[in-house]
Amino acid sequence: MPQLITIAERIKVITNIRKTAHAMQLISMSTLSRLGIKKKNLQVYTQQLEILMQELGLTLVPGSTKEPLYLIIGSQKGFCGSFNITLFNFIKELQKKEPKTFSCIALGPYAHDFCKAQKMPILHDKIIFSLTNLSEKTDIIFNILSQLKHDYDSVVILGNYNASIFLQRPEKTILPLHYNSDSKSAEQIFELEQPISEIVENIGNLILKNRIYYSLLESLRAENSARALSMDNSTRNAKNLLTEMKLEYNKIRQAKVTKELTELSSAMIY
């Protein structure tokens, strides 16, 4: 009897885990769909920005090279499989190839803990973002980078992106923090109210904000893909485990019933 009670309690726990994992999978798939819509809108905005640059006849080139600042984007929540491990191993390999100080801004609790464990100088407290506050967090990160322009010329964004819904890969993106123009055609063709240097700086800021937003968006898409896949595996494993536990429960119960019938029959004979 105690064994049956124990198995019944385990079945109840596994059933609840299965329901929770399935719910998290559905939430991740829904978030992934909404992020896909945002990405399409972002691509339209990026195209319009590129058209504006072409119409102004501007070619933006990075300024002088200094030590870069690293923007490390980990997962914002847990239960996403090897999402963080893959990214952090990628960063460790970079550290071996580029043995220098990795001054960084960590996005998400896991990235913050990783940078702290690696003794990387963290220039800002951990920032956590989500689907609902992407624009707000992008502005915060942009303002932080603007304050650090005197010390750094570029920012290296390290985060995951969706190679497919089943595969997430780490990516390294280098963005300049300072721009200049190698073309004076805009001054000659357009009657500009602002100096060309200010226009270049404004467009450079738009590009930087756009790329930060895109990186946050891609990381969220990769994270939710990884979580949906992880929760799908958890749901399947819980289902298989439930099948095994129920079989074991039925076998023990049947053996107990058989034993009781045998004992009852024996008592009636004697």
C-alpha positions in Angstrom: 0.0 0.0 0.0 2.7 2.6 0.9 4.4 1.9 -2.5 1.1 2.5 -4.4 0.7 5.8 -2.5 4.2 6.9 -3.4 3.8 6.1 -7.1 0.4 7.9 -7.1 2.0 11.0 -5.7 4.8 10.8 -8.3 2.2 10.5 -11.1 0.5 13.6 -9.8 3.7 15.6 -9.7 4.8 14.5 -13.2 1.3 15.4 -14.5 1.6 18.9 -13.1 5.1 19.2 -14.6 3.8 18.1 -18.0 1.0 20.7 -17.9 3.4 23.5 -16.9 6.0 22.6 -19.6 3.3 22.5 -22.2 1.9 25.9 -21.1 5.4 27.4 -21.3 5.9 25.9 -24.7 2.7 27.5 -25.9 3.6 30.9 -24.4 7.1 30.8 -26.1 5.5 29.9 -29.5 3.1 32.8 -29.1 5.9 35.2 -28.1 7.9 34.0 -31.1 5.1 34.7 -33.5 4.7 38.3 -32.1 8.4 38.8 -32.4 8.3 37.7 -36.0 5.8 40.5 -36.7 8.0 43.0 -35.0 11.0 41.8 -37.1 9.1 42.3 -40.3 8.3 45.9 -39.3 11.9 46.5 -38.3 13.1 45.3 -41.7 10.8 47.9 -43.4 12.3 50.6 -41.1 15.8 49.5 -41.9 15.2 49.6 -45.6 13.8 53.2 -45.3 16.9 54.2 -43.3 19.1 52.8 -46.1 17.1 54.7 -48.7 17.6 57.9 -46.7 21.3 57.4 -46.7 21.4 56.8 -50.4 19.3 59.9 -51.1 21.7 62.0 -49.0 24.7 60.5 -50.8 26.3 59.6 -47.5 28.8 56.8 -47.0 29.5 56.2 -43.4 32.8 54.8 -42.3 34.0 54.0 -38.8 36.4 56.3 -37.0 39.7 55.4 -35.4 40.0 52.0 -33.6 40.3 51.7 -29.9 39.5 49.0 -27.4 35.9 47.9 -28.1 33.1 47.7 -25.6 31.3 44.4 -25.4 27.5 44.1 -25.2 26.7 40.5 -24.1 23.1 39.3 -24.5 22.2 36.2 -22.5 18.7 34.8 -21.9 16.3 36.8 -19.9 14.7 33.8 -18.3 15.5 30.2 -17.7 14.4 26.8 -19.2 15.9 27.4 -22.6 18.3 24.4 -22.9 21.9 25.1 -24.0 21.1 28.7 -25.1 23.5 30.3 -22.6 26.1 27.6 -22.5 26.6 27.8 -26.3 26.9 31.6 -26.1 29.3 31.6 -23.2 31.6 29.0 -24.7 31.7 31.1 -27.9 32.8 34.1 -25.7 35.4 32.0 -24.0 36.9 31.1 -27.4 37.0 34.8 -28.3 38.8 35.5 -25.1 41.5 33.0 -26.0 41.9 34.5 -29.5 41.8 38.1 -28.3 43.5 38.1 -24.9 42.5 41.6 -23.7 40.2 43.2 -21.3 36.5 42.6 -22.1 34.8 45.6 -20.6 31.1 44.8 -21.0 27.5 45.6 -20.5 25.6 42.4 -19.5 22.0 42.0 -20.6 20.1 39.5 -18.5 20.9 37.7 -15.2 22.8 34.8 -16.7 25.1 37.1 -18.8 25.7 39.2 -15.7 26.7 36.1 -13.6 28.9 34.9 -16.4 30.8 38.2 -16.8 31.2 38.3 -13.0 32.5 34.8 -12.9 35.0 35.6 -15.7 36.1 38.7 -13.8 35.1 40.9 -16.8 34.7 44.6 -15.9 30.9 45.3 -15.9 30.2 48.9 -16.7 26.5 48.8 -15.9 24.1 46.9 -13.7 22.3 44.0 -15.4 19.6 45.0 -17.7 16.6 42.7 -18.2 14.4 43.2 -21.3 11.2 41.6 -22.7 8.9 41.8 -25.7 6.9 44.6 -24.0 9.8 47.0 -23.2 12.2 46.5 -26.2 12.1 50.2 -27.2 12.5 51.4 -23.7 15.6 49.2 -23.0 17.1 50.1 -26.4 17.0 53.7 -25.5 18.6 53.0 -22.1 21.4 51.0 -23.8 21.9 53.7 -26.4 22.2 56.4 -23.7 24.7 54.3 -21.8 26.8 53.9 -25.0 26.5 57.6 -25.8 28.0 58.4 -22.4 30.9 56.0 -23.1 31.8 57.3 -26.6 34.8 59.2 -25.2 36.3 55.9 -24.0 35.3 53.5 -26.8 35.1 53.7 -30.6 33.0 50.6 -31.2 30.7 48.2 -29.5 30.8 44.4 -30.1 27.4 42.7 -29.7 27.6 39.1 -28.7 24.3 37.2 -28.7 22.4 34.3 -30.2 20.2 34.4 -33.3 17.9 31.9 -34.9 19.6 29.8 -37.6 16.3 28.0 -37.6 13.5 27.3 -35.1 15.5 24.2 -34.0 19.0 25.8 -34.0 20.3 28.9 -32.3 23.9 30.1 -33.0 26.0 32.8 -31.3 26.9 35.9 -33.4 29.4 38.6 -33.2 28.5 42.1 -34.6 30.8 45.1 -34.5 29.2 48.6 -34.6 31.1 51.9 -34.7 30.2 54.5 -32.1 31.7 57.3 -34.2 31.0 58.1 -37.9 32.3 60.5 -40.5 31.4 61.0 -44.1 33.7 60.4 -47.1 31.3 62.2 -49.4 30.5 66.0 -49.8 27.8 65.4 -52.4 25.0 65.9 -49.9 26.2 69.5 -49.3 26.4 70.2 -53.0 23.0 68.6 -54.0 20.8 69.5 -51.0 20.2 72.7 -49.3 20.9 71.4 -45.8 19.8 73.3 -42.7 22.3 71.4 -40.6 26.1 70.9 -41.2 26.9 67.6 -42.8 28.7 66.4 -39.7 25.5 66.7 -37.6 23.5 64.8 -40.2 26.1 62.1 -40.3 26.0 61.9 -36.5 22.2 61.7 -36.4 22.0 59.0 -39.0 24.8 57.1 -37.2 22.7 57.3 -34.0 19.7 56.0 -35.9 21.8 53.1 -37.2 23.1 52.3 -33.8 19.7 52.3 -32.2 18.3 50.2 -35.0 21.0 47.6 -34.7 20.7 47.4 -30.9 17.0 46.9 -31.2 17.5 44.3 -33.9 20.1 42.4 -31.7 17.7 42.4 -28.7 14.9 41.2 -30.9 16.9 38.4 -32.4 18.1 37.3 -29.0 14.6 37.1 -27.8 13.5 35.1 -30.8 16.3 32.7 -30.3 15.6 32.4 -26.6 11.9 31.7 -27.1 12.7 29.2 -29.9 15.1 27.4 -27.5 12.6 27.5 -24.7 9.8 26.1 -26.9 12.0 23.3 -28.0 13.2 22.6 -24.5 9.7 22.6 -23.1 8.5 20.3 -26.0 11.2 17.8 -25.0 10.2 18.1 -21.4 6.5 17.5 -22.3 7.4 14.4 -24.3 9.7 13.1 -21.5 7.0 13.7 -18.9 4.5 11.9 -21.1 6.8 8.9 -21.5 7.5 8.8 -17.8 3.8 9.0 -17.0 3.2 6.0 -19.2 5.9 4.0 -17.4 4.7 5.1 -13.9 1.1 4.2 -14.7 2.2 0.7 -15.9 4.2 0.2 -12.8 1.3 1.4 -10.7 -1.1 -1.0 -12.4 1.3 -3.9 -12.1 1.8 -3.4 -8.4 -1.9 -2.9 -7.8 -2.7 -6.0 -9.9 -0.1 -8.0 -8.0 -1.7 -6.8 -4.7 -5.2 -7.8 -5.8 -4.0 -11.2 -7.0 -2.2 -11.7 -3.7 -5.4 -10.8 -1.7 -7.5 -13.1 -3.9 -5.0 -15.9 -3.4 -5.0 -15.4 0.4 -8.8 -15.2 0.4 -9.2 -18.4 -1.6 -6.7 -20.2 0.6 -8.6 -19.2 3.7 -11.9 -20.4 2.2 -10.4 -23.8 1.3 -9.1 -24.4 4.8 
